[in-house]
Amino acid sequence: MREDRTINQKLNSIEKTEKPNLSPINQSILKIWGPSHLQGNINISGAKNSALPAMAATILSSGVCRLRQIPCLADINTMGKVLSALGAKIKHNGNTLDIDASILNTTEAPYELVRQLRASFFAIGPILAKWGKAHVPLPGGCAIGARPVDLHVKGLEALGAEVHIEHGMVNAYISGSKTRLQGAKIVLGYPSVGATETLMMAATLAEGKTIIENSAQEPEVEDLANLCIAMGANISGAGTKTIEISGVPKLHAVDYTIIPDRIEAGTFLIAATITNSEITISPVVPKHLSAVISKLESVGVKIQQETSDSLRILPGESLKCTDIETQPYPGFPTDMQAPFMALLSICSGTSTVTETVFENRMRHVSELNRMGADIQVKGNTATIQGVPKLSAAPVIGTDLRASAALILAALAAEGETTFQGIHHLSRGYEQIEVKLQKLGVKLQRVDSVER
Ligand code: UD1
């Protein structure tokens, strides 16, 4: 279906019409005084994008699941609310979640919550596989693109589900006289992370063998497979383009620790690069960061693996331009595109950044330009003419990673940046203010301001 749209056309039309939304929720601001010099060690939190599907996967289990290293984030709270609304019981203890989703009161997820968090749609797979029916609202578009769910729906149909979409609700049933989904061969038209996860979870309890071809290879997909395997599922090939799942009748409880967040780790590596600083980050899985590390090295920094799960970044002599194109894993991650562009804005020479995954992911550009960057966007490609320095300005974040980009720019900029959009950051960066302060950044949150 991705052939149906032209990213360039969508991007152009959206850029011309959309302005940042200044709702009351945006009123808190973060003041950052730059330029910063960072030093020290940073603890990387558990991966948000592993934690969210892992929470949904607990629906498959017949017992209480313990998930460890779950970051305290707004998105995790929203997913918790979705599970609670379905009837699950959740206990939160620091970064550990105990979830009993073995019995649900309802198979219908509430629209008010699903619309806030697209990943909660992924629960449709486990609900349907375990209870034979699921009613989950269409999550709708978001700040970075239209984000349809057609691949999830087609895949569930291939597994034998009957799916009707009415009044914005996806109603899925195991059809006919069958009580379980039926294993099938599914070829995804695009290696969607969410569709791979939805279908892999659904197939764990299906009758027979499922093969998902052109599956997403992201580390979070592999982590979810490992969680399901620890619950008794029979899955091979996760992390490659072909995943095979032999369905089992039942999955049991699990105690599972999720992987570190490679996007948070990449963001801190950029923070060190943009401020010419030396820091250590851990825990990380260095392999998960290969594409980002290789681009940071072409910019001019040195990255050393200190132990099996820690990286030290050392400043280079100067920052040089490079070109980036976002791709599904193992390519350069779309979630690092905006943060990396903040860095490229002060790298000497001309860089290009091409976004191929989402059609509306350049909304940080105008704000970076307000901070002195020289970036022009044509279609889905940004051309960045490196400037010697950025200058502080009042800026507004429009989504999670765009906000991270502006914070990174503020670290390098001279003067006081006032950043509006903390609620976006708290969706994906655990204790971001505390971590930045620990590294030596001068910042202050101001809770309510008139603009
Ligand atoms: C996940 C990540 C997100 C990341 C993205 C791409 C989570 C919770 N979120 O999102 O941080 O940016 O992967 O790495 O894990 N698409 C369709 N039809 C579908 C599904 C997707 O056309 O049914 C399109 C999307 O609109 C998008 C592209 O495929 O253009 C990639 O989306 P997908 O990989 O599904 O991203 P998410 O799983 O939503």
Boltz pocket constraint, residues with backbone or C-beta under 6 A from the ligand:
constraints:
  - pocket:
      binder: B
      contacts: [[A, 1], [A, 2], [A, 48], [A, 49], [A, 50], [A, 52], [A, 118], [A, 119], [A, 145], [A, 146], [A, 147], [A, 148], [A, 149], [A, 150], [A, 151], [A, 152], [A, 153], [A, 190], [A, 191], [A, 192], [A, 193], [A, 194], [A, 195], [A, 216], [A, 220], [A, 334], [A, 335], [A, 356], [A, 357], [A, 358], [A, 359]]
      max_distance: 6.0
